[in-house]
Structure formats: structure tokens, C-alpha cells
Amino acid sequence: MDSVEHMHYTSYPEYKTGIYIWKILPPILIILGTTGNILSIIVLRRKNIQKSVCSIYLIVLSISDLFVLYTGLLRQWISVVFGVDIRNFGSNICKLHTYIVYFSLDFTSWILMAVTVQRVFLVCFPQKTKTKCTKREPGISLVAIAAFLLLINSHILYGYGDKESLVNGTVKVEKCSFMTDEYNQFWNSTWASIDLALFCGIPFCCLLIGNFLIFVKVLSIKRAVKRQVAPSTSTHGSRNNQKDSKLSSMSVMLFTLNSVFLVSTTPISIYMIGNATWEKELVGRDYAVLEMMWAIVNIFMYLNNSMNFLLYILSGSKFRHEFKEIFWRKSINKTPAIRNGSITRISPLQAIQLNKDETHITQEQICHTAV
């Protein structure tokens, strides 16, 4: 596209709207995501939650989300506001930065998928997975996922870079571009489909199936509880009610994360597939519309990395309880204890001891507890 055509389409309101989106929304998402992910790490490291192997996945997910925001979204914002693109600082920086961004985006999706698979097994097959519920398992899974995604994205390291070409006897350098025409074609056709499958397709299918299995399990437990009508089975029914509550909370949380993941990541995946076709048919104002759409789908994508903390608060009863304890600990410590119908004021030390005595959780129960 020549400079005259570029000046022409930048005058359209759609293009200006896209610029406003890039200037205003990224700082908000970065602040929200930084605060939320740091708070998530703090809460997930609490003793009552950290015992669960599932918390390890969510801690790594929060770290990965921070990485995505500061390597991906921050770079986009700086490029628009200050006109400086870190990828133009050198061929190696271009390769490495592009590689890291694509890997970290895929990694966040696959961590969420791993959490779902882990919890499906713990909820649906508690007896079989009881002996496997250790902190070693998520470590192995995360390393395997990282190795796979690093390998499959490795083509970026030789396909991207500063491309030099000879034009009318002058060496022309295209900063951070496709090194060959063949790789350009691969990127816009084959890789677009592979990236859609890696980033959105496979994780979403696993999340959808996982939610369905947990939903079926919740229904089966509810039916079992309804059958416990005899007085002699009241204690067993109470236990089933507690388990049902935990599974329902877990199901709501997974469904919420799944829905937000789908809504926020599908648009950019579709955009990347259609972009190669759309570019061939663009004229005048169409360029401005495409630039605006690029801003919108990016903001939607980064929402997924910015608001997990809010989703945990809204849908995770255990997470919400631990978060309240951090900020309302003083009021909790002053809560009077009720013993045999009488109210007794106890000290913080006694409260801690009482809490340990009355809320003992076995390893199997921890695995079933929703964060």
C-alpha cells in the first residue's frame, strides 16, 4: 500500500476509532490484569488452597497471563501511542518476541484445559485418582505442555526476521517480516488453521466436554440425594449435599471460565483466518474498517488474560472465602465462639487452634474442593 492510499484510509472514522481503542483500553486491562493476577497468586498460595494440586495450575496460569499482558498488549499500546515497536530493534528481537507472544498465548489456553482435565478425573473418578493426587503430577503436565508448544511454535524463529532485498541496486530492509514468500503463504493459510486449533479449538472442546461430564456428575449426585429419604440415611444425605455443593461450585466456575474463554478468543482466531482473503479485496474505507476490527478482536483476546480474578471471585466459593479472610482477618479473629448455647470470646490463637481442630480436610477432600 502506497503512502497516498494510507493517508486516505486513515482519515475515516473507523480508523480513528481503532486508534482510540488502542490508546484507552490497554492501560485499563494491564492495570486490571496486573492487580487481579497478583491477588490471584496471593490467594492461591494460601495454606487452605495451596494443598490442592489444582491451585498449582491456576498459579502458573496467573503468571502466564501477566506475561501475555506485558509482552503482547503492552507492546501494541506502546507502538500506537509512541510509534515505537520493540520488534524493529533487531532481527533476533523480532524472532524472539514473536515466538514468546505466540507461545504464552497458547500456554494460557492449555493450562486452562489441563485444569479442566485434572478436575474431571478428580470429580468423576475419585477412587482411581486418589493415589495420584500429588503435586508432582501438575509439574510434569506443565513441563510437557510447555515443551510441546515451544516445539510447535519454533518455526517462528527461522520464518520471521529482518528481510533484505535488492531494489534498483539499493538494499531494502523490511523490519520484522516474513523471510520468504513461501513462509508468508504458510503463515496466512496453513498456520492460521493450526493456530486456531491450538489456541482456541482444542482447549475449548476439552473445556466443553469437561463441563458436560461434571454437570452429569452433579445431576447424578442430586438424584442420589433425593433417594435418601429414610431417617437412617440422613447423615449420608448430608454428606452428599456437601459433595453436591462442591461439585456445583466447580461446575459453575469451569463453565464461567469456558464461556469467557470462547467469547474472548474466537474473534481473533477467525480474524487471522479471514485476513488473508479479506486483504485481497480491500479498497479505500475497507482498510479503516479492518484496522478497527483488529483493535477490537485484540482487546477481546486480552480480556481473557485480565479478568480471571473476577471470575474466581464470582464463581469460586473457596477462593472467595480465602480472599475475604485476607482482608477481613481482624474481624474474623474477633468473632465469638458458640459452645453449648453460650457465647465465649476467644483469642486469635485459640481461634486458629479451634479452626484447625474443626476443619480438618483429608487429601481426597482437598482434591474435590473447588477453588
Secondary structure, DSSP 8 states (H G I E B T S, - for coil): --HHHHHHHTTSHHHHHHHHHHHHHHHHHHHHHHHHHHHHHHHHTSHHHHTSTHHHHHHHHHHHHHHHIIIIIHHHHHHHHH---GGGG-HHHHHHHHHHHHHHHHHHHHHHHHHHHHHHHHHH-HHHHGGG-STHHHHHHHHHHHHHHHHHTTTHHHHEEEEEEEETTEEEEEEEEESSHHHHHHHHTHHHHHHHIIIIIHHHHHHHHHHHHHHHHHHHHHHHHHH--SGGGHHHHHHHHHHHHHHHHHHHHHHHHHHHHHHHHHHHHHHHHHHHHHHHH--THHHHHHHHHHHHHHHHHHHHHH-HHHHHHHH-HHHHHHHHHHHSHHHHHT--EEETTEEE---HHHHHHHHHHH----HHHHHH---
